[in-house]
Amino acid sequence: MQTTISSKFQVVIPKQAREHLKLQPKQKLTVIEKDGMLIMLPQRPLNALRGIAAGANVSDYRDKKDRF
């Protein structure tokens, strides 16, 4: 996929990417510049993160009492 930067430095996100990522109008994106690349990450509400660690192994989790 390719896009072009307009004279106002605006970029259109291709429709295929918008649909795949379920982006919505006025949704915020975080832009990160790293090693000559621009990375855009859609911001998600905190409640969208609920359950992402379900089934995680916490048996090797450190308690505060064994920290230095």
PDB file with one MODEL, atoms N, CA, C and O in Angstrom:
MODEL        1
ATOM      1  N   MET A   1       0.837  -1.177   0.000  1.00  0.00           N
ATOM      2  CA  MET A   1       0.000   0.000   0.000  1.00  0.00           C
ATOM      3  C   MET A   1       0.879   1.234   0.000  1.00  0.00           C
ATOM      4  O   MET A   1       1.929   1.264   0.641  1.00  0.00           O
ATOM      5  N   GLN A   2       0.447   2.235  -0.712  1.00  0.00           N
ATOM      6  CA  GLN A   2       1.162   3.501  -0.752  1.00  0.00           C
ATOM      7  C   GLN A   2       0.179   4.641  -0.551  1.00  0.00           C
ATOM      8  O   GLN A   2      -1.011   4.514  -0.840  1.00  0.00           O
ATOM      9  N   THR A   3       0.691   5.744  -0.055  1.00  0.00           N
ATOM     10  CA  THR A   3      -0.095   6.960   0.081  1.00  0.00           C
ATOM     11  C   THR A   3       0.827   8.130  -0.181  1.00  0.00           C
ATOM     12  O   THR A   3       2.042   7.951  -0.263  1.00  0.00           O
ATOM     13  N   THR A   4       0.277   9.325  -0.315  1.00  0.00           N
ATOM     14  CA  THR A   4       1.060  10.512  -0.630  1.00  0.00           C
ATOM     15  C   THR A   4       0.824  11.564   0.447  1.00  0.00           C
ATOM     16  O   THR A   4      -0.280  11.680   0.981  1.00  0.00           O
ATOM     17  N   ILE A   5       1.861  12.325   0.762  1.00  0.00           N
ATOM     18  CA  ILE A   5       1.738  13.430   1.705  1.00  0.00           C
ATOM     19  C   ILE A   5       1.240  14.644   0.917  1.00  0.00           C
ATOM     20  O   ILE A   5       1.814  15.009  -0.109  1.00  0.00           O
ATOM     21  N   SER A   6       0.158  15.266   1.414  1.00  0.00           N
ATOM     22  CA  SER A   6      -0.404  16.430   0.726  1.00  0.00           C
ATOM     23  C   SER A   6       0.436  17.666   1.016  1.00  0.00           C
ATOM     24  O   SER A   6       1.360  17.617   1.828  1.00  0.00           O
ATOM     25  N   SER A   7       0.113  18.782   0.349  1.00  0.00           N
ATOM     26  CA  SER A   7       0.833  20.039   0.571  1.00  0.00           C
ATOM     27  C   SER A   7       0.635  20.548   2.000  1.00  0.00           C
ATOM     28  O   SER A   7       1.415  21.372   2.478  1.00  0.00           O
ATOM     29  N   LYS A   8      -0.409  20.058   2.686  1.00  0.00           N
ATOM     30  CA  LYS A   8      -0.661  20.417   4.090  1.00  0.00           C
ATOM     31  C   LYS A   8      -0.098  19.367   5.043  1.00  0.00           C
ATOM     32  O   LYS A   8      -0.412  19.371   6.233  1.00  0.00           O
ATOM     33  N   PHE A   9       0.733  18.469   4.520  1.00  0.00           N
ATOM     34  CA  PHE A   9       1.351  17.386   5.287  1.00  0.00           C
ATOM     35  C   PHE A   9       0.311  16.423   5.864  1.00  0.00           C
ATOM     36  O   PHE A   9       0.511  15.869   6.945  1.00  0.00           O
ATOM     37  N   GLN A  10      -0.772  16.227   5.163  1.00  0.00           N
ATOM     38  CA  GLN A  10      -1.793  15.270   5.566  1.00  0.00           C
ATOM     39  C   GLN A  10      -1.579  13.972   4.798  1.00  0.00           C
ATOM     40  O   GLN A  10      -1.122  13.978   3.655  1.00  0.00           O
ATOM     41  N   VAL A  11      -1.918  12.860   5.446  1.00  0.00           N
ATOM     42  CA  VAL A  11      -1.761  11.536   4.848  1.00  0.00           C
ATOM     43  C   VAL A  11      -3.100  10.815   4.937  1.00  0.00           C
ATOM     44  O   VAL A  11      -3.753  10.833   5.980  1.00  0.00           O
ATOM     45  N   VAL A  12      -3.505  10.179   3.841  1.00  0.00           N
ATOM     46  CA  VAL A  12      -4.725   9.372   3.843  1.00  0.00           C
ATOM     47  C   VAL A  12      -4.332   7.928   4.128  1.00  0.00           C
ATOM     48  O   VAL A  12      -3.460   7.369   3.463  1.00  0.00           O
ATOM     49  N   ILE A  13      -4.985   7.333   5.121  1.00  0.00           N
ATOM     50  CA  ILE A  13      -4.742   5.929   5.433  1.00  0.00           C
ATOM     51  C   ILE A  13      -5.584   5.106   4.450  1.00  0.00           C
ATOM     52  O   ILE A  13      -6.799   5.293   4.380  1.00  0.00           O
ATOM     53  N   PRO A  14      -4.964   4.205   3.696  1.00  0.00           N
ATOM     54  CA  PRO A  14      -5.718   3.427   2.705  1.00  0.00           C
ATOM     55  C   PRO A  14      -6.904   2.693   3.323  1.00  0.00           C
ATOM     56  O   PRO A  14      -6.843   2.224   4.459  1.00  0.00           O
ATOM     57  N   LYS A  15      -7.980   2.606   2.548  1.00  0.00           N
ATOM     58  CA  LYS A  15      -9.238   2.012   3.020  1.00  0.00           C
ATOM     59  C   LYS A  15      -9.033   0.595   3.554  1.00  0.00           C
ATOM     60  O   LYS A  15      -9.606   0.236   4.583  1.00  0.00           O
ATOM     61  N   GLN A  16      -8.234  -0.203   2.878  1.00  0.00           N
ATOM     62  CA  GLN A  16      -7.998  -1.585   3.309  1.00  0.00           C
ATOM     63  C   GLN A  16      -7.407  -1.614   4.719  1.00  0.00           C
ATOM     64  O   GLN A  16      -7.817  -2.434   5.540  1.00  0.00           O
ATOM     65  N   ALA A  17      -6.460  -0.741   5.006  1.00  0.00           N
ATOM     66  CA  ALA A  17      -5.848  -0.675   6.339  1.00  0.00           C
ATOM     67  C   ALA A  17      -6.844  -0.161   7.370  1.00  0.00           C
ATOM     68  O   ALA A  17      -6.915  -0.695   8.477  1.00  0.00           O
ATOM     69  N   ARG A  18      -7.620   0.876   7.022  1.00  0.00           N
ATOM     70  CA  ARG A  18      -8.638   1.412   7.948  1.00  0.00           C
ATOM     71  C   ARG A  18      -9.642   0.351   8.342  1.00  0.00           C
ATOM     72  O   ARG A  18     -10.002   0.231   9.514  1.00  0.00           O
ATOM     73  N   GLU A  19     -10.098  -0.423   7.361  1.00  0.00           N
ATOM     74  CA  GLU A  19     -11.096  -1.461   7.645  1.00  0.00           C
ATOM     75  C   GLU A  19     -10.489  -2.591   8.469  1.00  0.00           C
ATOM     76  O   GLU A  19     -11.118  -3.072   9.411  1.00  0.00           O
ATOM     77  N   HIS A  20      -9.289  -3.015   8.132  1.00  0.00           N
ATOM     78  CA  HIS A  20      -8.640  -4.117   8.839  1.00  0.00           C
ATOM     79  C   HIS A  20      -8.397  -3.760  10.310  1.00  0.00           C
ATOM     80  O   HIS A  20      -8.572  -4.599  11.193  1.00  0.00           O
ATOM     81  N   LEU A  21      -7.990  -2.507  10.567  1.00  0.00           N
ATOM     82  CA  LEU A  21      -7.703  -2.062  11.931  1.00  0.00           C
ATOM     83  C   LEU A  21      -8.932  -1.493  12.642  1.00  0.00           C
ATOM     84  O   LEU A  21      -8.869  -1.119  13.813  1.00  0.00           O
ATOM     85  N   LYS A  22     -10.046  -1.436  11.917  1.00  0.00           N
ATOM     86  CA  LYS A  22     -11.304  -0.899  12.470  1.00  0.00           C
ATOM     87  C   LYS A  22     -11.118   0.521  13.008  1.00  0.00           C
ATOM     88  O   LYS A  22     -11.582   0.851  14.100  1.00  0.00           O
ATOM     89  N   LEU A  23     -10.430   1.357  12.221  1.00  0.00           N
ATOM     90  CA  LEU A  23     -10.212   2.744  12.607  1.00  0.00           C
ATOM     91  C   LEU A  23     -11.494   3.538  12.392  1.00  0.00           C
ATOM     92  O   LEU A  23     -12.256   3.266  11.465  1.00  0.00           O
ATOM     93  N   GLN A  24     -11.721   4.512  13.248  1.00  0.00           N
ATOM     94  CA  GLN A  24     -12.921   5.335  13.190  1.00  0.00           C
ATOM     95  C   GLN A  24     -12.517   6.803  13.018  1.00  0.00           C
ATOM     96  O   GLN A  24     -11.421   7.191  13.423  1.00  0.00           O
ATOM     97  N   PRO A  25     -13.403   7.633  12.413  1.00  0.00           N
ATOM     98  CA  PRO A  25     -13.110   9.059  12.308  1.00  0.00           C
ATOM     99  C   PRO A  25     -12.886   9.670  13.694  1.00  0.00           C
ATOM    100  O   PRO A  25     -13.549   9.295  14.661  1.00  0.00           O
ATOM    101  N   LYS A  26     -11.965  10.592  13.777  1.00  0.00           N
ATOM    102  CA  LYS A  26     -11.585  11.305  15.007  1.00  0.00           C
ATOM    103  C   LYS A  26     -10.854  10.440  16.020  1.00  0.00           C
ATOM    104  O   LYS A  26     -10.541  10.911  17.113  1.00  0.00           O
ATOM    105  N   GLN A  27     -10.571   9.179  15.682  1.00  0.00           N
ATOM    106  CA  GLN A  27      -9.787   8.322  16.582  1.00  0.00           C
ATOM    107  C   GLN A  27      -8.357   8.840  16.614  1.00  0.00           C
ATOM    108  O   GLN A  27      -7.819   9.249  15.585  1.00  0.00           O
ATOM    109  N   LYS A  28      -7.744   8.825  17.787  1.00  0.00           N
ATOM    110  CA  LYS A  28      -6.386   9.317  17.956  1.00  0.00           C
ATOM    111  C   LYS A  28      -5.375   8.236  17.561  1.00  0.00           C
ATOM    112  O   LYS A  28      -5.591   7.045  17.787  1.00  0.00           O
ATOM    113  N   LEU A  29      -4.261   8.689  16.962  1.00  0.00           N
ATOM    114  CA  LEU A  29      -3.148   7.815  16.618  1.00  0.00           C
ATOM    115  C   LEU A  29      -1.900   8.345  17.309  1.00  0.00           C
ATOM    116  O   LEU A  29      -1.696   9.557  17.384  1.00  0.00           O
ATOM    117  N   THR A  30      -1.081   7.457  17.806  1.00  0.00           N
ATOM    118  CA  THR A  30       0.224   7.827  18.336  1.00  0.00           C
ATOM    119  C   THR A  30       1.229   7.632  17.216  1.00  0.00           C
ATOM    120  O   THR A  30       1.282   6.565  16.603  1.00  0.00           O
ATOM    121  N   VAL A  31       2.033   8.666  16.944  1.00  0.00           N
ATOM    122  CA  VAL A  31       3.022   8.605  15.869  1.00  0.00           C
ATOM    123  C   VAL A  31       4.408   8.522  16.505  1.00  0.00           C
ATOM    124  O   VAL A  31       4.776   9.359  17.329  1.00  0.00           O
ATOM    125  N   ILE A  32       5.167   7.503  16.111  1.00  0.00           N
ATOM    126  CA  ILE A  32       6.516   7.285  16.623  1.00  0.00           C
ATOM    127  C   ILE A  32       7.481   7.311  15.440  1.00  0.00           C
ATOM    128  O   ILE A  32       7.239   6.663  14.422  1.00  0.00           O
ATOM    129  N   GLU A  33       8.570   8.060  15.578  1.00  0.00           N
ATOM    130  CA  GLU A  33       9.603   8.078  14.546  1.00  0.00           C
ATOM    131  C   GLU A  33      10.781   7.272  15.074  1.00  0.00           C
ATOM    132  O   GLU A  33      11.304   7.557  16.151  1.00  0.00           O
ATOM    133  N   LYS A  34      11.197   6.263  14.311  1.00  0.00           N
ATOM    134  CA  LYS A  34      12.305   5.409  14.737  1.00  0.00           C
ATOM    135  C   LYS A  34      13.064   4.930  13.512  1.00  0.00           C
ATOM    136  O   LYS A  34      12.478   4.369  12.586  1.00  0.00           O
ATOM    137  N   ASP A  35      14.356   5.153  13.512  1.00  0.00           N
ATOM    138  CA  ASP A  35      15.240   4.681  12.441  1.00  0.00           C
ATOM    139  C   ASP A  35      14.737   5.053  11.050  1.00  0.00           C
ATOM    140  O   ASP A  35      14.783   4.232  10.134  1.00  0.00           O
ATOM    141  N   GLY A  36      14.258   6.287  10.888  1.00  0.00           N
ATOM    142  CA  GLY A  36      13.800   6.753   9.589  1.00  0.00           C
ATOM    143  C   GLY A  36      12.425   6.250   9.194  1.00  0.00           C
ATOM    144  O   GLY A  36      12.024   6.396   8.039  1.00  0.00           O
ATOM    145  N   MET A  37      11.693   5.660  10.130  1.00  0.00           N
ATOM    146  CA  MET A  37      10.352   5.164   9.845  1.00  0.00           C
ATOM    147  C   MET A  37       9.339   5.903  10.709  1.00  0.00           C
ATOM    148  O   MET A  37       9.659   6.331  11.818  1.00  0.00           O
ATOM    149  N   LEU A  38       8.129   6.052  10.208  1.00  0.00           N
ATOM    150  CA  LEU A  38       7.021   6.560  11.001  1.00  0.00           C
ATOM    151  C   LEU A  38       6.118   5.380  11.333  1.00  0.00           C
ATOM    152  O   LEU A  38       5.716   4.627  10.446  1.00  0.00           O
ATOM    153  N   ILE A  39       5.805   5.226  12.598  1.00  0.00           N
ATOM    154  CA  ILE A  39       4.937   4.144  13.044  1.00  0.00           C
ATOM    155  C   ILE A  39       3.700   4.790  13.656  1.00  0.00           C
ATOM    156  O   ILE A  39       3.820   5.603  14.572  1.00  0.00           O
ATOM    157  N   MET A  40       2.537   4.447  13.174  1.00  0.00           N
ATOM    158  CA  MET A  40       1.289   4.995  13.714  1.00  0.00           C
ATOM    159  C   MET A  40       0.545   3.890  14.443  1.00  0.00           C
ATOM    160  O   MET A  40       0.256   2.837  13.876  1.00  0.00           O
ATOM    161  N   LEU A  41       0.242   4.143  15.701  1.00  0.00           N
ATOM    162  CA  LEU A  41      -0.447   3.172  16.540  1.00  0.00           C
ATOM    163  C   LEU A  41      -1.795   3.731  16.959  1.00  0.00           C
ATOM    164  O   LEU A  41      -1.850   4.811  17.548  1.00  0.00           O
ATOM    165  N   PRO A  42      -2.885   3.027  16.672  1.00  0.00           N
ATOM    166  CA  PRO A  42      -4.181   3.530  17.112  1.00  0.00           C
ATOM    167  C   PRO A  42      -4.304   3.434  18.626  1.00  0.00           C
ATOM    168  O   PRO A  42      -3.962   2.416  19.228  1.00  0.00           O
ATOM    169  N   GLN A  43      -4.800   4.513  19.234  1.00  0.00           N
ATOM    170  CA  GLN A  43      -5.036   4.503  20.672  1.00  0.00           C
ATOM    171  C   GLN A  43      -6.353   3.784  20.925  1.00  0.00           C
ATOM    172  O   GLN A  43      -7.344   4.013  20.232  1.00  0.00           O
ATOM    173  N   ARG A  44      -6.350   2.930  21.907  1.00  0.00           N
ATOM    174  CA  ARG A  44      -7.544   2.162  22.271  1.00  0.00           C
ATOM    175  C   ARG A  44      -7.960   2.547  23.677  1.00  0.00           C
ATOM    176  O   ARG A  44      -7.104   2.870  24.501  1.00  0.00           O
ATOM    177  N   PRO A  45      -9.257   2.520  23.976  1.00  0.00           N
ATOM    178  CA  PRO A  45      -9.692   2.804  25.344  1.00  0.00           C
ATOM    179  C   PRO A  45      -9.194   1.718  26.296  1.00  0.00           C
ATOM    180  O   PRO A  45      -8.988   0.576  25.883  1.00  0.00           O
ATOM    181  N   LEU A  46      -9.003   2.068  27.563  1.00  0.00           N
ATOM    182  CA  LEU A  46      -8.480   1.113  28.542  1.00  0.00           C
ATOM    183  C   LEU A  46      -9.356  -0.131  28.661  1.00  0.00           C
ATOM    184  O   LEU A  46      -8.839  -1.230  28.859  1.00  0.00           O
ATOM    185  N   ASN A  47     -10.668   0.026  28.543  1.00  0.00           N
ATOM    186  CA  ASN A  47     -11.527  -1.159  28.688  1.00  0.00           C
ATOM    187  C   ASN A  47     -11.349  -2.135  27.528  1.00  0.00           C
ATOM    188  O   ASN A  47     -11.778  -3.284  27.629  1.00  0.00           O
ATOM    189  N   ALA A  48     -10.727  -1.707  26.428  1.00  0.00           N
ATOM    190  CA  ALA A  48     -10.441  -2.618  25.313  1.00  0.00           C
ATOM    191  C   ALA A  48      -9.301  -3.569  25.662  1.00  0.00           C
ATOM    192  O   ALA A  48      -9.121  -4.594  25.006  1.00  0.00           O
ATOM    193  N   LEU A  49      -8.521  -3.224  26.709  1.00  0.00           N
ATOM    194  CA  LEU A  49      -7.398  -4.068  27.121  1.00  0.00           C
ATOM    195  C   LEU A  49      -7.823  -5.155  28.101  1.00  0.00           C
ATOM    196  O   LEU A  49      -7.032  -6.045  28.415  1.00  0.00           O
ATOM    197  N   ARG A  50      -9.053  -5.097  28.584  1.00  0.00           N
ATOM    198  CA  ARG A  50      -9.522  -6.077  29.561  1.00  0.00           C
ATOM    199  C   ARG A  50      -9.403  -7.493  29.004  1.00  0.00           C
ATOM    200  O   ARG A  50      -9.904  -7.787  27.919  1.00  0.00           O
ATOM    201  N   GLY A  51      -8.739  -8.359  29.753  1.00  0.00           N
ATOM    202  CA  GLY A  51      -8.645  -9.762  29.381  1.00  0.00           C
ATOM    203  C   GLY A  51      -7.478 -10.117  28.480  1.00  0.00           C
ATOM    204  O   GLY A  51      -7.371 -11.270  28.064  1.00  0.00           O
ATOM    205  N   ILE A  52      -6.581  -9.163  28.155  1.00  0.00           N
ATOM    206  CA  ILE A  52      -5.496  -9.502  27.229  1.00  0.00           C
ATOM    207  C   ILE A  52      -4.475 -10.442  27.853  1.00  0.00           C
ATOM    208  O   ILE A  52      -3.710 -11.084  27.134  1.00  0.00           O
ATOM    209  N   ALA A  53      -4.450 -10.534  29.190  1.00  0.00           N
ATOM    210  CA  ALA A  53      -3.491 -11.411  29.854  1.00  0.00           C
ATOM    211  C   ALA A  53      -4.171 -12.650  30.434  1.00  0.00           C
ATOM    212  O   ALA A  53      -3.598 -13.331  31.285  1.00  0.00           O
ATOM    213  N   ALA A  54      -5.369 -12.938  29.987  1.00  0.00           N
ATOM    214  CA  ALA A  54      -6.071 -14.119  30.484  1.00  0.00           C
ATOM    215  C   ALA A  54      -5.254 -15.365  30.169  1.00  0.00           C
ATOM    216  O   ALA A  54      -4.807 -15.550  29.037  1.00  0.00           O
ATOM    217  N   GLY A  55      -5.062 -16.211  31.160  1.00  0.00           N
ATOM    218  CA  GLY A  55      -4.315 -17.433  30.969  1.00  0.00           C
ATOM    219  C   GLY A  55      -2.815 -17.264  31.112  1.00  0.00           C
ATOM    220  O   GLY A  55      -2.061 -18.206  30.869  1.00  0.00           O
ATOM    221  N   ALA A  56      -2.369 -16.073  31.503  1.00  0.00           N
ATOM    222  CA  ALA A  56      -0.934 -15.840  31.678  1.00  0.00           C
ATOM    223  C   ALA A  56      -0.422 -16.625  32.884  1.00  0.00           C
ATOM    224  O   ALA A  56      -1.115 -16.737  33.895  1.00  0.00           O
ATOM    225  N   ASN A  57       0.778 -17.162  32.777  1.00  0.00           N
ATOM    226  CA  ASN A  57       1.398 -17.912  33.863  1.00  0.00           C
ATOM    227  C   ASN A  57       1.995 -16.921  34.860  1.00  0.00           C
ATOM    228  O   ASN A  57       2.957 -16.222  34.541  1.00  0.00           O
ATOM    229  N   VAL A  58       1.430 -16.860  36.057  1.00  0.00           N
ATOM    230  CA  VAL A  58       1.916 -15.936  37.079  1.00  0.00           C
ATOM    231  C   VAL A  58       2.607 -16.679  38.219  1.00  0.00           C
ATOM    232  O   VAL A  58       2.833 -16.102  39.283  1.00  0.00           O
ATOM    233  N   SER A  59       2.940 -17.930  38.015  1.00  0.00           N
ATOM    234  CA  SER A  59       3.564 -18.717  39.075  1.00  0.00           C
ATOM    235  C   SER A  59       4.984 -18.246  39.394  1.00  0.00           C
ATOM    236  O   SER A  59       5.481 -18.499  40.492  1.00  0.00           O
ATOM    237  N   ASP A  60       5.642 -17.569  38.457  1.00  0.00           N
ATOM    238  CA  ASP A  60       7.006 -17.101  38.674  1.00  0.00           C
ATOM    239  C   ASP A  60       7.026 -15.592  38.924  1.00  0.00           C
ATOM    240  O   ASP A  60       8.035 -14.933  38.675  1.00  0.00           O
ATOM    241  N   TYR A  61       5.924 -15.053  39.412  1.00  0.00           N
ATOM    242  CA  TYR A  61       5.787 -13.620  39.658  1.00  0.00           C
ATOM    243  C   TYR A  61       6.483 -13.243  40.961  1.00  0.00           C
ATOM    244  O   TYR A  61       6.295 -13.907  41.981  1.00  0.00           O
ATOM    245  N   ARG A  62       7.287 -12.179  40.932  1.00  0.00           N
ATOM    246  CA  ARG A  62       8.001 -11.730  42.131  1.00  0.00           C
ATOM    247  C   ARG A  62       7.115 -10.863  43.001  1.00  0.00           C
ATOM    248  O   ARG A  62       6.423  -9.984  42.487  1.00  0.00           O
ATOM    249  N   ASP A  63       7.119 -11.085  44.293  1.00  0.00           N
ATOM    250  CA  ASP A  63       6.444 -10.233  45.265  1.00  0.00           C
ATOM    251  C   ASP A  63       7.362  -9.098  45.662  1.00  0.00           C
ATOM    252  O   ASP A  63       8.565  -9.150  45.409  1.00  0.00           O
ATOM    253  N   LYS A  64       6.800  -8.069  46.286  1.00  0.00           N
ATOM    254  CA  LYS A  64       7.610  -6.946  46.765  1.00  0.00           C
ATOM    255  C   LYS A  64       8.631  -7.388  47.806  1.00  0.00           C
ATOM    256  O   LYS A  64       9.730  -6.837  47.872  1.00  0.00           O
ATOM    257  N   LYS A  65       8.274  -8.374  48.615  1.00  0.00           N
ATOM    258  CA  LYS A  65       9.147  -8.750  49.733  1.00  0.00           C
ATOM    259  C   LYS A  65      10.475  -9.369  49.269  1.00  0.00           C
ATOM    260  O   LYS A  65      11.424  -9.391  50.054  1.00  0.00           O
ATOM    261  N   ASP A  66      10.583  -9.869  48.041  1.00  0.00           N
ATOM    262  CA  ASP A  66      11.860 -10.426  47.617  1.00  0.00           C
ATOM    263  C   ASP A  66      12.645  -9.475  46.711  1.00  0.00           C
ATOM    264  O   ASP A  66      13.617  -9.885  46.077  1.00  0.00           O
ATOM    265  N   ARG A  67      12.223  -8.197  46.649  1.00  0.00           N
ATOM    266  CA  ARG A  67      12.975  -7.184  45.904  1.00  0.00           C
ATOM    267  C   ARG A  67      14.015  -6.567  46.811  1.00  0.00           C
ATOM    268  O   ARG A  67      13.891  -6.605  48.035  1.00  0.00           O
ATOM    269  N   PHE A  68      15.026  -6.006  46.212  1.00  0.00           N
ATOM    270  CA  PHE A  68      16.093  -5.385  47.006  1.00  0.00           C
ATOM    271  C   PHE A  68      15.746  -3.953  47.326  1.00  0.00           C
ATOM    272  O   PHE A  68      16.521  -3.263  47.988  1.00  0.00           O
TER     273      PHE A  68
ENDMDL
END
